[in-house]
Amino acid sequence: MYISKFFKPHISDISPYIPGKMSENFIKLASNENNYGPSKKVIDAIKNKSGDVFRYPYKDELVREKISDYCNSSTGKNLTCKENIILGNGSDELIELLIKTFQSPYIGFYPSFVEYNRVSKIFNEIYYEIPLNDDFTFDCRKFTNNEKFERAKVVFLCSPNNPTGGIIERRDIEKILKFNKIVVVDEAYYEFSNLTSLDLTGEYENLIVIRTMAKAFGIAGLRIGYGIANKEIIKFLHKVKPPFNVNCLAQETALAALDDVDFMKRNVERIVKDREILGKILSKKFKVFDSRTNFLFADVFPYTAQEFFDKLYEKKIIARTFGKLEGFKGEYVRISVGTEEENKILIEVIENTF
Ligand SMILES: Cc1ncc(COP(=O)(O)O)c(C=O)c1O
């Protein structure tokens, strides 16, 4: 078609992001959602505030204030205020905002969250990937001792990492911060690991932490992410942020969810407990990697990832396949930890199927 000549050529080879499969009446364990769902306060907020949707969103500052309180309570230090926070339409949008704002090249490790690489490609920017060790642990020396790292201006560190579930040690994050590049630590799964670099934002002006309310708070569908950094970075990012990027119901529900942190914490506790149980059972059959998240990553060889997926799908359970990963041996799948009831069904299926 003649219209194709108008497309930007560098976009043609980019694959769209493929979300985890969803089928009605299936147990969905494909997207690291929190299947316990949101607090009742969130549901009430949607009901009570639905009449306000004729207005443009106007609670950005209030949400940022409340998030900074949440951050301060999690570090036990009075480090952040609303000027240290930026909101995103999910942390996905924050990744895009960072790539729009900061100079390339960028660097991260592999495998990690696909959006850093995909969004870089969309903006025709260079994103380097340094492989993790064979067991998916992070080797800081290998990461920093090479030309690509020297050239990179922004470093993306996903910790805990999606899809492998592992963490980057704090001492390694500090080593990387000392190279005076922009360092983005993606803490989407922070609440499940209880590990954060947030307190380092006071010390290192090159550190940006991004987080999401999609996972622990159980509001993935409402799309709320936030970034924390020093005031200068946050001010600059606001020049690029689309106006009204977080819609008014999302703002209301963020406030409501933050009013019920105890609800979130109870569910996170249940998920972490079940992750350990599930991990032990899965590791009787497969190689399962240590996870500090709400999911497990496993090598299901001698089955293929697709065979594993199909066998669960027959039992109305949806997992996520990664298949073969370039440079790594194995057949990889990722399974989110569901509710207690869902996990019991999953365990029964795994024990009786493989
Ligand atoms: C590491 C990581 N970062 C960011 C995101 C995006 O989260 P959000 O739903 O807030 O866009 C995800 C979602 O799966 C993720 O795993």
The ligand as a MOL file (V3000), in Angstrom:
LIG
                    3D

  0  0  0     0  0            999 V3000
M  V30 BEGIN CTAB
M  V30 COUNTS 16 16 0 0 0
M  V30 BEGIN ATOM
M  V30 1 C 9.5160 -4.5710 35.9810 0
M  V30 2 C 8.2770 -3.9090 35.5140 0
M  V30 3 N 8.2780 -2.5830 35.3230 0
M  V30 4 C 7.1830 -1.9420 34.9170 0
M  V30 5 C 6.0110 -2.6150 34.6630 0
M  V30 6 C 4.8290 -1.8580 34.1700 0
M  V30 7 O 3.9370 -1.6720 35.1840 0
M  V30 8 P 2.6380 -0.7560 34.9920 0
M  V30 9 O 1.4980 -1.6820 34.9940 0
M  V30 10 O 2.6470 0.1830 36.1380 0
M  V30 11 O 2.8040 -0.0390 33.6770 0
M  V30 12 C 5.9660 -4.0040 34.8400 0
M  V30 13 C 4.7330 -4.7410 34.5450 0
M  V30 14 O 4.6720 -5.9190 34.4640 0
M  V30 15 C 7.1340 -4.6600 35.2740 0
M  V30 16 O 7.1570 -5.9830 35.4430 0
M  V30 END ATOM
M  V30 BEGIN BOND
M  V30 1 1 1 2
M  V30 2 1 2 3
M  V30 3 2 2 15
M  V30 4 2 3 4
M  V30 5 1 4 5
M  V30 6 1 5 6
M  V30 7 2 5 12
M  V30 8 1 6 7
M  V30 9 1 7 8
M  V30 10 2 8 9
M  V30 11 1 8 10
M  V30 12 1 8 11
M  V30 13 1 12 13
M  V30 14 1 12 15
M  V30 15 2 13 14
M  V30 16 1 15 16
M  V30 END BOND
M  V30 END CTAB
M  END
